[in-house]
Each structure stands twice: as C-alpha cells, then as structure tokens.
C-alpha cells in the first residue's frame, strides 16, 4: 500500500537531520503532586492520563532559554559552530517570555548565530511537521542556505489551573525544549545501503561534510477548524483584554469552553485523522511499515490504539510518561532521547513515524529513516 522504497522521491530532496538535542527543567511534578493539586486520584493520573511525572520550568526557565539550550546541544551533536547555521525556526509554544513577542530572535542571540535569520511557525502541539516542511522549502529554493536550526520549547504547565476540570486532559502538560540541526541531502547520497557517496557533491550552499543522523520525508496534514474555539486561554487577547477582573476570575489559564461537545465531536474523528495523515506520510516516504512510533503524549488508551493501528508494539514506541506532553516537541524529544541513550531501536534503515496533533484542530505526521551515528 505504501510502496517499498525511495524511487518516487526526487533525488536530493530529502531533509536530513545532522544533530539532535533536548533539555528538561530540573523541577519535577509527580503523579501524586498532580493528584494533590487537582483532586484526581494518583492512580488515575498514572494509569489513564499516562503520567508518572513531568518537568516544570522554574524561575528564569523560559521558552527562549530552554530552546537555546536544546539548540546548543543539537549543534554540538552535529559538530557545527554558530557560523554554520543560516536560519532559526522556532516551532514551540505561543506562551513565550513576553506577550506578542518573538522568541526566535532571542534564541538566535543567545546562541551567537550572527548570520542566521530567525522566525517562527505556530501550530501549537502540531508544530513540528509544519516547521520541518518550512525548512525543507527554504532549503529547496535557497541554494545559498546550508543549515537550519529547528527548535521548540514550552512552559505551558504554568497555564494550568488544576481546579478547573474543564481542562483536565491538559493536566499532563510539562515543560522542556528540543531541537534539530537540519540540512539538504548532498547529491549522490542515498538512504542506508544504497551505495551512495559518503560525502556527496559540495556545490554552492552545500554545508560541506554532512553528518546524517536521519532523513525526513515530506509531511502530511489535516485541519478541522470546527474545533477552533474549544481550547484557549480566555483572557489576554483582543476579544477579552487583560484586566483586574480577568485576573481575579482566573481567566488567564487554559480552559475548554464546552468539554462535552468537544468530546462528542472529536472522538469519532481523531483516530481516523491520525491514521490518514500517517498513511499519507508513509506513502510519501515509500515505507511499507513502521518500526518505531514517536507520537505526541496522550492518554494511555489512545497511545495503545495508535500502536495497534500501525502494528507497533509498545516497546517500539516512545511513551513520554516521565515528561508528559510538551506542546509541539514530543516527537522530536522522543527521537532525541533515543539517540542520546543509543537505543537499540535506532539502527541504520529504521523506519520511524512522527505523529502529532494540536488543538484547533490539526493532525500531522512525517516519516523518518534513521541512518546512524557516523
């Protein structure tokens, strides 16, 4: 159904990962802590929410500082210096250091990326595939660009009111950052085992030696705007500006406007939409199966359903029950942690599915082929 190779992918069109990095705050909130704050039994938090613990940002830990540290680690993993990064794409939480403010230029400054331009792509928890496709497009039309730092972070745990149970599905929100250094695949360099040149050609805009960790294939997306009004922080925007009254009323935390209606609308379509974007992404990669599943963190029952849908056992999927859901970075965090731990799941040729979704509602997926640590 998906094909069996890369024959339909234009030569040299692959986006490749050269380096990965992540960071998690030191402070931890356990299932028992969430139970105490919310009144929901700890057993339910662990078994149904799928959360043993999550990391929570402390003073001075903002999306810009967390993203910059993740970016620094990704650059170190890639073996590249600040002068070798030409662009920064921030794809993380819109809850940033300041209101109506760009984190990307601050990240650029913190990392000393003087020649890199910096901007943001926002799709809340679905942001990673959108950012990767944006990077792919930039590298395709700008041959002078060499490498792009794709980076995200979140501190949305600070937007939770644990006594507002309309937003209880978000009680697993944690904090952290993740990043990848990406570049275009050198001409003449193919997937694992194809006998291509180890270095490729080094024409204009070519980054020189490319340490290919993985290849990322074109992503797939699905949007259903009927869900746009359900999940939000009610106050602080143009419809309801911040005031003493909004603060006193607790309107600067997450809420779901109509939880029952949202559930009645979402339950019949969400698995189908996950499967649809996954199948499209796998088809674009020419994959006939999945070896490792990297989904966003969800309740345990949905995680198990997704594993079953793609024929993946739970030990070949990353379930972030020790970090919770960290906005858009979950799939990248999962890959970065497997890489950092030298997991045996990552072997040359391993077929990986990154699968995510974000309120609004977007579903998105991209397929990845792991190449190794050389």
Residue pairs with C-beta under 8 A, 6 or more apart in sequence:
1 279
1 283
1 288
2 279
2 282
2 283
2 285
2 286
2 287
2 288
2 289
3 283
3 286
3 287
3 288
4 286
4 288
5 286
6 190
6 191
6 285
6 286
7 286
8 284
8 286
9 217
9 284
9 285
9 286
11 187
11 190
12 184
12 185
12 186
12 187
13 136
13 140
13 185
14 184
14 185
14 215
14 216
14 217
15 132
15 135
15 136
15 139
15 182
15 183
15 184
15 185
15 215
15 216
15 217
16 182
16 183
16 184
16 185
16 210
16 212
16 213
16 214
16 215
16 216
16 371
17 180
17 181
17 182
17 212
17 213
17 214
17 215
17 216
17 368
18 77
18 78
18 79
18 80
18 147
18 181
18 182
18 183
18 210
18 211
18 212
18 213
19 74
19 75
19 76
19 77
19 78
19 79
19 80
19 180
19 181
19 211
19 213
20 74
20 77
20 178
20 179
20 180
20 181
20 213
20 332
20 335
20 336
20 339
20 340
21 69
21 70
21 71
21 72
21 73
21 74
21 75
21 76
21 77
21 178
21 179
21 180
21 336
22 70
22 73
22 176
22 177
22 178
22 179
22 329
22 332
22 333
22 336
22 337
22 340
23 66
23 69
23 70
23 73
23 176
23 177
23 178
24 55
24 175
24 176
24 323
25 55
25 56
25 57
25 58
25 61
25 66
25 175
25 176
26 55
26 58
27 55
27 56
27 57
27 58
28 53
28 54
28 55
28 56
29 53
29 54
29 55
29 56
29 157
29 174
30 52
30 53
31 42
31 45
31 46
31 49
31 51
31 52
31 53
32 42
34 40
34 42
34 45
34 49
34 51
34 54
34 162
34 171
35 41
35 42
35 44
35 45
37 162
37 163
38 45
38 162
38 163
38 165
38 168
38 171
39 162
39 163
40 49
40 168
40 171
45 51
45 171
46 52
46 321
47 300
48 299
48 300
48 301
49 171
49 172
49 299
49 300
50 172
50 297
50 298
50 299
50 300
50 303
50 319
50 321
51 171
51 172
51 321
51 324
52 321
52 322
53 322
53 323
53 324
54 157
54 172
54 173
54 174
54 175
54 322
54 323
54 324
55 174
55 175
55 176
55 323
55 324
56 157
56 158
56 174
56 175
57 66
57 155
57 157
57 158
57 175
61 155
61 175
62 96
62 97
62 155
63 90
63 92
63 93
63 95
63 96
63 97
63 103
63 153
63 154
63 155
63 177
64 96
64 97
64 103
64 106
64 107
64 110
64 153
65 110
66 153
66 155
66 175
66 176
66 177
67 90
67 92
67 103
67 107
67 151
67 152
67 153
67 177
67 179
68 106
68 107
68 110
68 111
68 151
69 177
70 151
70 152
70 153
70 176
70 177
70 178
70 179
71 88
71 107
71 111
71 149
71 151
71 179
72 111
73 179
74 149
74 151
74 179
74 180
74 181
74 336
75 81
75 82
75 85
75 111
75 149
75 181
77 181
77 213
77 339
78 147
78 181
78 211
79 211
80 147
80 181
80 207
82 111
82 112
82 113
82 114
83 114
83 115
84 146
84 147
84 207
85 111
85 113
85 115
85 116
85 147
85 148
85 149
85 181
86 115
86 116
86 117
86 144
86 145
86 146
86 147
86 148
87 116
87 117
87 118
87 119
87 135
87 138
87 145
87 148
87 149
88 104
88 107
88 108
88 111
88 113
88 116
88 117
88 118
88 119
88 148
88 149
88 151
89 104
89 118
89 119
89 120
89 121
89 131
89 134
89 135
89 148
89 149
89 150
89 151
90 102
90 103
90 104
90 107
90 118
90 119
90 120
90 121
90 151
90 152
91 120
91 121
91 122
91 123
91 127
91 128
91 130
91 131
91 150
91 151
91 152
91 328
92 103
92 127
92 151
92 152
92 153
92 154
92 177
92 327
92 328
92 329
93 124
93 152
93 153
93 154
93 155
93 156
93 327
93 328
94 122
94 124
95 154
95 155
95 156
95 158
95 159
95 233
96 102
96 103
97 103
97 106
99 236
102 118
102 119
102 120
103 120
103 153
104 118
104 119
104 120
105 118
107 118
107 151
108 116
108 117
108 118
111 149
113 149
116 149
121 127
121 130
121 131
121 134
123 130
123 328
123 358
123 360
123 362
123 364
124 327
124 328
124 358
124 359
124 360
124 362
125 296
125 325
125 327
125 328
125 330
125 356
125 357
125 358
125 359
126 221
126 328
126 356
126 357
126 358
126 360
126 362
126 363
126 364
127 152
127 327
127 328
127 358
128 150
128 152
128 328
128 329
128 330
128 331
128 332
128 354
128 356
128 364
128 366
129 219
129 220
129 221
129 354
129 356
129 364
129 365
129 366
130 219
130 221
130 364
131 150
131 152
131 328
132 150
132 182
132 216
132 219
132 366
133 218
133 219
133 366
135 148
135 150
135 182
136 216
136 218
138 145
138 148
139 145
139 148
139 182
139 183
139 184
140 184
142 205
143 203
143 204
143 205
144 204
144 205
145 205
146 183
146 205
146 206
146 207
146 208
147 181
147 182
147 183
147 207
148 181
148 182
148 183
149 179
149 180
149 181
149 182
150 179
150 180
150 181
150 182
151 177
151 178
151 179
151 180
152 177
152 178
152 179
152 327
152 328
152 329
152 332
153 175
153 176
153 177
153 178
153 326
153 327
153 329
154 173
154 174
154 175
154 176
154 177
154 326
154 327
154 328
154 329
155 175
156 170
156 173
156 175
156 254
156 326
156 327
157 173
157 174
157 175
157 324
158 175
159 173
159 233
159 252
159 253
159 254
160 167
160 170
160 171
160 173
160 253
160 254
161 167
161 250
161 253
161 254
161 255
162 171
164 250
164 253
164 254
164 255
166 255
166 256
166 257
166 259
167 231
167 253
167 254
167 255
167 256
169 256
169 299
170 231
170 254
170 325
172 297
172 324
172 325
173 324
173 325
173 326
173 327
174 323
174 324
174 325
174 326
175 326
176 323
176 326
176 329
176 333
177 329
178 326
178 329
178 332
178 333
178 336
179 332
179 336
180 332
180 336
182 216
183 207
183 210
185 200
185 210
185 212
185 215
186 197
186 199
186 200
186 201
186 202
186 206
186 210
187 200
187 201
187 203
188 196
188 197
188 200
188 201
189 196
189 197
189 198
189 199
189 200
189 210
189 212
190 196
191 215
191 349
191 369
191 371
192 348
192 349
192 369
192 371
192 372
193 348
193 349
199 209
199 210
200 206
200 210
202 208
211 374
212 371
212 372
213 339
213 370
213 371
213 372
213 373
214 335
214 352
214 368
214 369
214 370
214 371
215 368
215 369
215 371
216 366
216 367
216 368
217 281
217 284
217 285
217 286
217 366
217 367
217 368
217 369
218 281
218 284
218 285
218 366
219 281
219 284
219 364
219 365
219 366
220 276
220 277
220 278
220 280
220 281
220 284
220 364
220 365
220 366
221 277
221 362
221 363
221 364
222 273
222 276
222 277
222 362
222 363
222 364
223 360
223 361
223 362
223 363
224 269
224 273
224 361
225 360
225 361
226 265
226 361
227 262
227 265
227 266
227 359
227 360
227 361
228 360
228 361
229 257
230 256
230 257
230 258
230 261
230 262
230 359
231 254
231 255
231 256
231 257
231 262
231 359
231 360
232 254
232 255
232 257
233 251
233 252
233 253
233 254
233 255
234 240
234 246
234 251
234 252
234 255
235 241
235 242
235 243
235 246
235 247
235 249
235 251
235 252
236 242
236 246
236 252
240 246
240 251
242 252
246 252
256 262
266 361
270 302
270 357
270 363
271 302
271 305
271 306
271 309
273 357
273 363
274 306
274 309
274 355
274 357
274 363
274 365
275 309
276 363
277 355
277 363
277 364
277 365
278 309
278 310
278 353
278 355
278 365
280 365
281 353
281 365
281 366
281 367
282 288
282 290
282 353
282 367
284 367
285 351
285 367
285 369
287 351
287 367
287 369
289 311
289 351
290 310
290 311
290 312
290 351
290 352
290 353
291 312
291 316
291 345
291 350
291 351
291 352
292 312
292 316
292 317
292 318
292 338
292 345
292 346
292 350
292 351
292 352
292 353
292 370
293 306
293 307
293 310
293 312
293 316
293 317
293 318
293 352
293 353
293 355
294 317
294 318
294 330
294 331
294 334
294 335
294 352
294 353
294 354
294 355
295 303
295 306
295 317
295 318
295 330
295 331
295 354
295 355
295 356
296 325
296 330
296 331
296 355
296 356
296 357
297 303
297 319
297 320
297 321
297 323
297 324
297 325
297 326
297 330
298 306
298 325
300 319
303 314
303 317
303 319
304 314
306 317
306 355
307 313
307 314
307 317
310 353
316 345
318 334
318 335
318 337
318 338
320 326
320 330
320 333
320 334
323 333
326 333
328 356
328 358
330 356
331 354
331 355
331 356
332 354
335 352
335 354
335 368
338 345
338 346
339 346
339 373
342 373
346 370
346 372
347 370
347 372
348 370
348 371
348 372
349 369
349 370
349 371
350 369
350 370
351 367
351 368
351 369
352 367
352 368
352 369
352 370
353 365
353 367
353 368
354 365
354 366
354 367
354 368
355 364
355 365
356 363
356 364
356 365
357 363
357 364
358 364
